[in-house]
Amino acid sequence: MGELAQRLEVVAAVSKVYGAERVGVRISPINQFNDLRDSHPQALFNHVAEALNPFNLAYLHVVEASMTGDAPQPFDFNELRRAYRGSYIANGGYDKARGNAAIASGHADAVAYGVPFIANPDLVERFKADAPLNAADPSTFYGGGEAGYTDYPTM
């Protein structure tokens, strides 16, 4: 059995236990982290998106950025979005304007803001007020303590 088939079995099993409407899947098509690489990520992840369609999952969460800083292979996230018929959450380098544009255009049903939320615990209020954002301090990420997670100022 191939790796994708095994992973789809996991999605099926989790969906059976919890209900597919409560299950989401996160993928990172261009993130070449550690030794994860694919020579044709567009074809692979379009296939993954299509294979997930029959499950009617709560969402597909797509990291649309490379977390390594390396130049990623070309990838058309709009093509991936067209392949997936369910709720699509875009993530990766979005600011308020890009997030609003992604939702308005139909590219995404929602946008996830990871780093901006870490540095701005009141991100929603800041977006509403068009207030400036705190800069994140990546040197505190994954440190195991509260520094960088609970010490950012609110408005």
TORKOL-4160 file (C-alpha; in steps of 0.2 Angstrom, whole numbers, padded with zeros to 4 digits, m for minus):
155
<pt num="1" X="0000" Y="0000" Z="0000"/>
<pt num="2" X="0007" Y="0017" Z="m0005"/>
<pt num="3" X="0010" Y="0031" Z="0008"/>
<pt num="4" X="m0005" Y="0042" Z="0002"/>
<pt num="5" X="m0017" Y="0027" Z="0004"/>
<pt num="6" X="m0010" Y="0024" Z="0021"/>
<pt num="7" X="m0013" Y="0042" Z="0026"/>
<pt num="8" X="m0030" Y="0042" Z="0018"/>
<pt num="9" X="m0034" Y="0027" Z="0029"/>
<pt num="10" X="m0029" Y="0037" Z="0044"/>
<pt num="11" X="m0041" Y="0051" Z="0038"/>
<pt num="12" X="m0055" Y="0038" Z="0036"/>
<pt num="13" X="m0052" Y="0031" Z="0053"/>
<pt num="14" X="m0052" Y="0048" Z="0062"/>
<pt num="15" X="m0067" Y="0054" Z="0052"/>
<pt num="16" X="m0076" Y="0038" Z="0057"/>
<pt num="17" X="m0073" Y="0041" Z="0076"/>
<pt num="18" X="m0075" Y="0059" Z="0077"/>
<pt num="19" X="m0085" Y="0064" Z="0061"/>
<pt num="20" X="m0077" Y="0071" Z="0046"/>
<pt num="21" X="m0085" Y="0088" Z="0050"/>
<pt num="22" X="m0074" Y="0089" Z="0065"/>
<pt num="23" X="m0058" Y="0083" Z="0055"/>
<pt num="24" X="m0046" Y="0095" Z="0046"/>
<pt num="25" X="m0030" Y="0091" Z="0037"/>
<pt num="26" X="m0015" Y="0102" Z="0035"/>
<pt num="27" X="m0003" Y="0101" Z="0021"/>
<pt num="28" X="0013" Y="0111" Z="0016"/>
<pt num="29" X="0016" Y="0108" Z="m0003"/>
<pt num="30" X="0032" Y="0119" Z="m0004"/>
<pt num="31" X="0039" Y="0117" Z="0013"/>
<pt num="32" X="0055" Y="0107" Z="0011"/>
<pt num="33" X="0058" Y="0104" Z="0029"/>
<pt num="34" X="0072" Y="0092" Z="0035"/>
<pt num="35" X="0072" Y="0080" Z="0020"/>
<pt num="36" X="0055" Y="0082" Z="0014"/>
<pt num="37" X="0055" Y="0085" Z="m0004"/>
<pt num="38" X="0045" Y="0081" Z="m0020"/>
<pt num="39" X="0050" Y="0082" Z="m0038"/>
<pt num="40" X="0032" Y="0087" Z="m0043"/>
<pt num="41" X="0023" Y="0095" Z="m0029"/>
<pt num="42" X="0009" Y="0102" Z="m0039"/>
<pt num="43" X="0004" Y="0085" Z="m0046"/>
<pt num="44" X="0006" Y="0077" Z="m0029"/>
<pt num="45" X="m0004" Y="0089" Z="m0019"/>
<pt num="46" X="m0017" Y="0092" Z="m0032"/>
<pt num="47" X="m0020" Y="0073" Z="m0031"/>
<pt num="48" X="m0020" Y="0074" Z="m0012"/>
<pt num="49" X="m0033" Y="0088" Z="m0012"/>
<pt num="50" X="m0044" Y="0078" Z="m0024"/>
<pt num="51" X="m0042" Y="0062" Z="m0014"/>
<pt num="52" X="m0048" Y="0071" Z="0001"/>
<pt num="53" X="m0064" Y="0078" Z="m0007"/>
<pt num="54" X="m0075" Y="0063" Z="m0004"/>
<pt num="55" X="m0072" Y="0064" Z="0015"/>
<pt num="56" X="m0081" Y="0081" Z="0016"/>
<pt num="57" X="m0069" Y="0086" Z="0030"/>
<pt num="58" X="m0071" Y="0102" Z="0040"/>
<pt num="59" X="m0056" Y="0110" Z="0031"/>
<pt num="60" X="m0040" Y="0109" Z="0022"/>
<pt num="61" X="m0027" Y="0120" Z="0030"/>
<pt num="62" X="m0013" Y="0124" Z="0017"/>
<pt num="63" X="0004" Y="0132" Z="0022"/>
<pt num="64" X="0007" Y="0142" Z="0006"/>
<pt num="65" X="0025" Y="0148" Z="0011"/>
<pt num="66" X="0042" Y="0139" Z="0014"/>
<pt num="67" X="0047" Y="0140" Z="0032"/>
<pt num="68" X="0065" Y="0136" Z="0027"/>
<pt num="69" X="0069" Y="0152" Z="0018"/>
<pt num="70" X="0074" Y="0142" Z="0003"/>
<pt num="71" X="0067" Y="0147" Z="m0014"/>
<pt num="72" X="0053" Y="0135" Z="m0016"/>
<pt num="73" X="0048" Y="0126" Z="m0033"/>
<pt num="74" X="0035" Y="0135" Z="m0042"/>
<pt num="75" X="0017" Y="0131" Z="m0036"/>
<pt num="76" X="0000" Y="0137" Z="m0041"/>
<pt num="77" X="m0010" Y="0138" Z="m0025"/>
<pt num="78" X="m0025" Y="0143" Z="m0035"/>
<pt num="79" X="m0024" Y="0127" Z="m0044"/>
<pt num="80" X="m0024" Y="0117" Z="m0028"/>
<pt num="81" X="m0039" Y="0127" Z="m0022"/>
<pt num="82" X="m0049" Y="0123" Z="m0037"/>
<pt num="83" X="m0044" Y="0104" Z="m0034"/>
<pt num="84" X="m0051" Y="0105" Z="m0016"/>
<pt num="85" X="m0070" Y="0107" Z="m0015"/>
<pt num="86" X="m0071" Y="0110" Z="0004"/>
<pt num="87" X="m0067" Y="0123" Z="0016"/>
<pt num="88" X="m0049" Y="0130" Z="0012"/>
<pt num="89" X="m0039" Y="0139" Z="0025"/>
<pt num="90" X="m0024" Y="0148" Z="0018"/>
<pt num="91" X="m0009" Y="0151" Z="0029"/>
<pt num="92" X="0009" Y="0158" Z="0027"/>
<pt num="93" X="0014" Y="0176" Z="0027"/>
<pt num="94" X="m0003" Y="0184" Z="0026"/>
<pt num="95" X="m0007" Y="0201" Z="0032"/>
<pt num="96" X="m0024" Y="0209" Z="0034"/>
<pt num="97" X="m0024" Y="0216" Z="0016"/>
<pt num="98" X="m0019" Y="0199" Z="0008"/>
<pt num="99" X="m0030" Y="0189" Z="0019"/>
<pt num="100" X="m0045" Y="0200" Z="0015"/>
<pt num="101" X="m0041" Y="0199" Z="m0004"/>
<pt num="102" X="m0039" Y="0180" Z="m0003"/>
<pt num="103" X="m0056" Y="0178" Z="0005"/>
<pt num="104" X="m0065" Y="0191" Z="m0006"/>
<pt num="105" X="m0058" Y="0182" Z="m0022"/>
<pt num="106" X="m0063" Y="0165" Z="m0016"/>
<pt num="107" X="m0046" Y="0159" Z="m0015"/>
<pt num="108" X="m0048" Y="0155" Z="0004"/>
<pt num="109" X="m0063" Y="0152" Z="0015"/>
<pt num="110" X="m0052" Y="0158" Z="0030"/>
<pt num="111" X="m0035" Y="0163" Z="0033"/>
<pt num="112" X="m0024" Y="0157" Z="0048"/>
<pt num="113" X="m0012" Y="0170" Z="0055"/>
<pt num="114" X="0001" Y="0161" Z="0066"/>
<pt num="115" X="0016" Y="0172" Z="0069"/>
<pt num="116" X="0005" Y="0188" Z="0069"/>
<pt num="117" X="m0006" Y="0180" Z="0082"/>
<pt num="118" X="0010" Y="0176" Z="0093"/>
<pt num="119" X="0016" Y="0194" Z="0093"/>
<pt num="120" X="m0001" Y="0201" Z="0094"/>
<pt num="121" X="m0013" Y="0193" Z="0106"/>
<pt num="122" X="m0026" Y="0206" Z="0101"/>
<pt num="123" X="m0024" Y="0203" Z="0082"/>
<pt num="124" X="m0042" Y="0204" Z="0079"/>
<pt num="125" X="m0044" Y="0220" Z="0088"/>
<pt num="126" X="m0029" Y="0227" Z="0079"/>
<pt num="127" X="m0035" Y="0222" Z="0062"/>
<pt num="128" X="m0052" Y="0230" Z="0066"/>
<pt num="129" X="m0044" Y="0247" Z="0071"/>
<pt num="130" X="m0030" Y="0246" Z="0058"/>
<pt num="131" X="m0018" Y="0248" Z="0072"/>
<pt num="132" X="0001" Y="0244" Z="0069"/>
<pt num="133" X="0006" Y="0226" Z="0074"/>
<pt num="134" X="0020" Y="0221" Z="0086"/>
<pt num="135" X="0035" Y="0214" Z="0077"/>
<pt num="136" X="0038" Y="0195" Z="0081"/>
<pt num="137" X="0054" Y="0190" Z="0089"/>
<pt num="138" X="0058" Y="0173" Z="0081"/>
<pt num="139" X="0073" Y="0170" Z="0093"/>
<pt num="140" X="0060" Y="0166" Z="0106"/>
<pt num="141" X="0050" Y="0153" Z="0095"/>
<pt num="142" X="0050" Y="0135" Z="0101"/>
<pt num="143" X="0060" Y="0140" Z="0116"/>
<pt num="144" X="0050" Y="0130" Z="0128"/>
<pt num="145" X="0046" Y="0144" Z="0140"/>
<pt num="146" X="0033" Y="0159" Z="0140"/>
<pt num="147" X="0046" Y="0172" Z="0133"/>
<pt num="148" X="0039" Y="0177" Z="0116"/>
<pt num="149" X="0022" Y="0170" Z="0119"/>
<pt num="150" X="0014" Y="0178" Z="0134"/>
<pt num="151" X="0024" Y="0194" Z="0135"/>
<pt num="152" X="0019" Y="0204" Z="0119"/>
<pt num="153" X="0010" Y="0220" Z="0123"/>
<pt num="154" X="m0009" Y="0223" Z="0118"/>
<pt num="155" X="m0015" Y="0239" Z="0112"/>
